[in-house]
Amino acid sequence: MHPPPPTAAAMDFSQNSLFGYMEDLQELTIIERPVRRSLKTPEEIERLTVDEDLSDIERAVYLLSAGQDIQGTSVIANLPFLMRQNPAETLRRVLPKVREVLHVAGVEMQLTAAVSFLTILQEESVSIHAYAHSFLQVILLHLEHRDAGVSNAWLETLLSVIEALPKETLRHEILNPLVSKAQLSQTVQSRLVSCRILGKLTNKFDAHTIKREILPLVKSLCQDVEYEVRSCMCRQLENIAQGIGTELTKSVVLPELIELSRDEGSSVRLAAFETLVNLLDIFDTDDRSQTVLPLVKSFCEKSFKADESILISLSFHLGKLCHGLYGIFTPDQHLRFLEFYKKLCTLGLQQENGHNENQIPPQVLEQEKKYISVRKNCAYNFPAMIIFVDPKNFHMELYSTFFCLCHDPEVPVRYTIAICFYEVSKLLNSGVYLIHKELITLLQDESLEVLDALIDHLPEILELMSTGGESSSQENKLSALPDLIPALTAAEQRAAASLKWRTHEKLLQKFACLPQIISSDQIYYRFLQRMFTIMMTNNVLPVQKAASRTLCIFLRYNRKQEQRHEVIQKLIEQLGQGKSYWNRLRFLDTCEFIIEIFSKSFFCKYFFLPAIELTHDPVANVRMKLCYLLPKVKSTLTIPADKHLLQQLEMCVRKLLCQEKDKDVLAIVKRTVLELDRMEMSMDAEQLEKEKQQNDGRPLSDKIFEKKRRDSKTPTLLPKSTPVSVPGPSSATPSTSKEIKKSKLIRSQSFNNQAFHAKYGNLDKCSGKSSTSGYTPSASSLAKTSMISLTDESFRNRNASSVPTSFSPNTPLPSTSCGTSNPVDPKSSGSKDTQPRKTTLKSRKSNP
């Protein structure tokens, strides 16, 4: 017996068949080419050509008058732009042409016009009165277009316009004509449009007007001979009830709903049921128990005998029913309603599943799809059912149902219960240990969609699992979850092996919560090496970055020094000094995460020097990425403790400026230097105070000698009247913040006016020769020198032997020019006294 021919759902997507499909597509392309060429005739081009000298308004009028349909559609699509540009001329000349064209326009042009009219309303290009005068009649005219899609588009535009129109305009232009449009003598489409408009108008008028002019029309349409009209009007009763208040709702709307719930049309009964559920909050306890509850009970009993679409709606609204009718059920009714829910949760699972789908009749397949939707809705409402039965009774009443939903054969059902898993965990609170196994089941699910839904709240779920129930002690974190680590590692490997890298990235990000859940040893032996492997072998950059950040968090919470040092060594050797430039780039990403997560001293101790060593990297992209990172690197330094690291940073930046040959990297270096120079350095006040005290303890003869030495150099360097002091808490002569800001502003202007306007070709020469005496720096090299010096604090070289709190302005600073030496005395160039940089520049310019 030959197997049946494959259907469209079971097509063979093997390599041979794909080549066959591609050949078919190529044949279709060959057939289509002559048709495309035949359209581009000279006559066609001539008809589509428009004079370029015409204004936008004139061109629009011309195209609407003599152009083709596609050109007219383009003009109408551009109507909001014309209204913004020239509203008066557009309303006077273009809009009349649009009205004429729309009388005979096709579907595409009609849809475009509806959207453009709505856009003009939303943009408020004209006043609402001008809009109503110019556009409203056009909208009303096309409401009953023969095409249902066009009619609905104009209706949506009108409903938006109703929100903005004043009451008088609504009464004269819309409500009064609606009386005749809602009569039985009108078409079904006209009456359907009237139902939608009535639902919108209710919120615009007072209760008296609604009762006198609108409710009679509503009652008439609820009793229409066509079930479509009755169903449409029934769905508008919710809006009407909110507009007329509780009393009128009970006296007018509720009787209509009761009658419609017994309608012969299933769609009408469904609309009545859904409206009742949405209005539960309006009804009081008596109405709910005496009127609504019997209707719901009858609806549930008849649902299995009716169309499956009613079951879908009923299962979807179960949560609202449980909330709205809570406290009204008798114990017997409560039990029967719970049993009804359980039955829906397993609907369709009792049938034989070993059949071949190709042999199932289409109607049976359609029915199974509806059953899947019912079970999916039951999973969606599961948290509400926990409240309905009380979380204390979960194990007896709902655990078996929860187990079935987590093991459902259909992915949409398991996906939905995975989304709800966190809500279920919160509701169970101390009883969360009851669903440990289901968590492991969903983590091991074969579908990545289910895993993706579960891991959205994985940290919160694991925290509840580790602290809730009987095992809340820190020492027994894993006693309640023995299979958690294997499940997590298996889930990560499945995500890594798939093409869904976003799921893999998300899972790695959520792994950052593991230090709060399991021990550092388990993380070290089961997860940490895996993060290294992903960073070095995965081809997706977001995944690598997620692994890098999670690894840094693992390192942050690891308290074993041997393990920490091993991880740090691996990061430096395998990434920072790796052979692949891609690994070195990931090392810089890791450095950025370490700056974010760890303390400044930690980064400076282990990663500062390995990071700036990459200024020597042979790959331009690595050097470029390092330049972007340098401001964050500098932010980790604290003066005076890290002054040696600051000098290393200055050396690296100086080398980049002098030797960089890649123009893109050099451009970034220049921008980075300015940013570095504007940065404020962190000052260690305690260390500065200690150095001050040590300095105050020096012999008096040393202080007098130092003062004489400084005074002897003052005339050649700086006028004595120039105030110079080190800002900070330890300064004896405080410097105001205004002076500091002014100094930095002058430096920044100096950079902009000199450094970047100077030719950087001279930088290559700065490392060639160094003069030993008689060197006078030019203005250009001085600007470059000032740019290389990163901050005021970079000049403040202090040590424990000499740190005065306020300095005389006569001590020269060591030169930071590339490859040049300062002609001043070597002893004085090593002085610990420091000055603001602005002063240094002035003193150099005054040198002969």
Buried (B, 14 or more C-beta within 10 A) or exposed (E): EEEEEEEEEEEEEEEEEEEEEEEEEEEEEEEEEEEEEEEEEEEEEEEEEBEEEEEBBBBBBBBBEEBEEEBBBBBBBBBBBBBEBBBEBBBEBBBEBBBEBBEEBEEEBBBBBBBBBBBBBEEEBBEBEEBBEBBBEBBBEBBBBEEEEBBBBBBBBBBBBBEEBEEEBBBEBBBEEBEEBBEEEBEBBBBBBBBBBBBBBBBBBEBEBBBEBBBEBBBBBBBBEBBBBBBBBBBBBBBBBBBBEEEBBBEBBBEBBBBBBEBEBBBBBBBBBBBBBBBBEBBEEEBBBEBBBEBBBEBBEEBBEBEBEBBBBBBBBBBBBBBBBEEBBEEEBBEBBBEBBBEBBBBBBEEEEEEEEEEEEEEEEEBBEBBBBBBBBBBBBBBBBBEBBEBEEBBEBBBEBBBBBBBBEBBBBBBBBBBBBBBBBBBBEBBBBBBBEBBBBBBBBEBBBBBBBBBBBBBBBBBBBBBBBEBEEEEEBBEBBEBBBEBBBBBBEBBBEEEBBEBBBBBBBBBBBBBEBBBBEBBBEBBBEBBBEBBBEBEBBBBBBBBBBBBBBBBBEBEEEEBBEBBBEBBBEBBBBBEEBBBBBBBBBBBBBBBEBBEBEBBBEBBBBBBBBBBEBEBBBBBBBBBBBBEBBBBBBBBBBBBEBBEBBBBBBBBBBBBBEBEEBBBBBBEBBBBBBBBEBBBBEEBBBBBBEBBEEEEEEEBEEBEEBBEEBBEEBBEEEBEBBBBBEBBEEEBEEEBBEEBBEEBEEBBEEBBBEBEBEBBEEBBEEEEEEEBEBEEBBBBBBBBBBBBBBBBBBBEEEBBBBBBBBBBBBBBBBBBBBBBBEEEBBEBBBBBBBBBBBBBBEEEE
